[in-house]
Amino acid sequence: MSADVMDQNTGAGEPLAADEIRAMRERIDEIDQQIIDLWQERARLSQTVGKTRMASGGTRLVLSREREIVERFREAMGPDGAQVALMILRAGRGPL
Ligand SMILES: O=C(O)C(=O)C[C@]1(C(=O)O)C=C[C@@H](O)C=C1
């Protein structure tokens, strides 16, 4: 691919491919924003659950519930899914 043809922003070697990539990137950006919004909403809910439980005299954590969540992510997405679940959990309840 010659340097004069390559689109600097998309990395594509042809203008049509660059257009396709730009369109797909728009959707990728929308998806990323939804992931961020959902991540933050979940973290807030998780913190509220923890405060509600502790205010009632209960525990900070429920590890059996955390294991179920990690397992659900592992089944759907493999070992990386389990890592994602651990990061999601930490975003809510904080580090163990
Ligand atoms: O479901 C709960 O009981 C929560 O407190 C939420 C949550 C979570 O973020 O999913 C957080 C901490 C607990 O140890 C288990 C799960």
The ligand as a MOL file (V3000), in Angstrom:
LIG
                    3D

  0  0  0     0  0            999 V3000
M  V30 BEGIN CTAB
M  V30 COUNTS 16 16 0 0 0
M  V30 BEGIN ATOM
M  V30 1 O -25.7320 -8.4400 45.1790 0
M  V30 2 C -25.2710 -7.9910 46.2310 0
M  V30 3 O -25.5890 -8.4510 47.3370 0
M  V30 4 C -24.2830 -6.9130 46.1930 0
M  V30 5 O -23.8510 -6.4210 47.2090 0
M  V30 6 C -23.7760 -6.4720 44.8560 0
M  V30 7 C -22.4450 -7.1380 44.5230 0
M  V30 8 C -22.2270 -6.8380 43.0030 0
M  V30 9 O -21.6030 -5.8290 42.6790 0
M  V30 10 O -22.7570 -7.6160 42.1900 0
M  V30 11 C -21.3660 -6.5080 45.3400 0
M  V30 12 C -20.8800 -7.0820 46.4740 0
M  V30 13 C -21.3120 -8.4040 46.9310 0
M  V30 14 O -20.2670 -9.1250 47.5260 0
M  V30 15 C -22.0360 -9.1570 45.8900 0
M  V30 16 C -22.5080 -8.5870 44.7620 0
M  V30 END ATOM
M  V30 BEGIN BOND
M  V30 1 2 1 2
M  V30 2 1 2 3
M  V30 3 1 2 4
M  V30 4 2 4 5
M  V30 5 1 4 6
M  V30 6 1 6 7
M  V30 7 1 7 8
M  V30 8 1 7 11
M  V30 9 1 7 16
M  V30 10 2 8 9
M  V30 11 1 8 10
M  V30 12 2 11 12
M  V30 13 1 12 13
M  V30 14 1 13 14
M  V30 15 1 13 15
M  V30 16 2 15 16
M  V30 END BOND
M  V30 END CTAB
M  END
